Amino acid sequence: MIIEIEKGFDETVVQIQEMVKSRDCRPDVLLGDLYTVIAVEGDATQLDAQYIETLPGVVRTWRISSPYKTISRRVVGDNHQKVVRERRSVNVPGPDGKIRRFCDGNFVFIAGPCAIESREQMEGISGQLSILADRYGIRDRLMLRGGAYKPRTRPWDFRGLGSEGLDIIERIRDRFGFPVVTEAMAVDQIESIGRKADMIQIGTRNFQNFNLLEAAGQSGKPILYKRGISAELEEWLSAAEYIALQGNKDVVLCERGVKSTTHGDYNRSHIDLDVILAIRNRTILPVVVDPSHSSGFAELVPYQFCAASVYPSNGAMVEVILDETERRSIRCDARQAVRMSVFEKMIRFRLDIEKIPQSFDSTE
């Protein structure tokens, strides 16, 4: 439900907010030039629209026709009334006191190994990333990734260090100051991951694990939410609504490629860069790209990263290894990780792109 109120009726705004909360819904207050708009998140059928319209200053109320009302940007009513909501900034505080902001006009680099395999591995990679962060002035735009729990296609493959990996995350983040994102695969992992990591990832295999999505939303942590391997956009956004309905709209969507006719031929998945524009137009949520999982091959990752940089994405997540690391020694997704020297070139490309003024706007 959308409620439009004339400016100057602050008491009515407060009264409606309390009324909405009493029905176990949430009021999202949008301040406009002419009206104050309250977007009701939750089951608004419990609210008496006719009564609300009798309150001082209320112009009108109308129902929202959208399958993902909480995260929708362009809220449209049954009679085609429209409200355009501002896009959201998702902030991830780091132990170094700096905040990584996923928002329009900012690009966040998320880098690290696919899986946490040892303390020495994480220290080496984090140390090199720290050097790059200072060299290019992007420390407040760099996060560390690494999986403590790994979903694998074959059950005999390396599936992460589990709780030992989380202990390594805790030591690494405190030593180097980078906030860390790591994947949760089950509801009972959410609490322990939330204590030791700064952002919780929901992977592509769990994109419609609704119990897990709700538990992640209740954690209070920012969520990195990957698209399902065959998910249509509406399926993906409707599933993201499960997270947002828990009162947590700190969700960053992650495009990681979808199955197509080329699947497994010359790349792993087809990266859908056009979905970046669709997400910006349809939702208030930031969107990042994962060129490592979409391509599946290290030689393709820089090209997909550069393409995503030209699109108005809010960041990218890249699997990296040290230059001296032998690929055959890596236990998880060895062929898609780029070496640190290559990642440095990718950083430079992105920073060069930012110097070019944009002459078009995808939201027009």
Secondary structure, 3 states (H helix, E strand, C coil): CEEEEECCCHHHHHHHHHHHHHCCCEEEEEECCCEEEEEEECCHHHCCHHHHCCCCCEEEEECECCCCCCCECEEEECCCCEEECCCCCEEEECCCCCEEEECCCCCEEEEECCECCCHHHHHHHHHHHHHHHHHCCCHHHEEEECECCCCCCCCCCCCCCCHHHHHHHHHHHHHHCCCEEEECCCHHHHHHHHHHCCEEEECHHHCCCHHHHHHHHHCCCCEEEECCCCCCHHHHHHHHHHHHCCCCCCEEEEECCECCCCECCCECCECCCHHHHHHHHHECCCEEECHHHHHCCCCCHHHHHHHHHHCCCCEEEEEEECCCCCHHHCCCCHHHCEEHHHHHHHHHHHHHHCCCCCCCCCCC
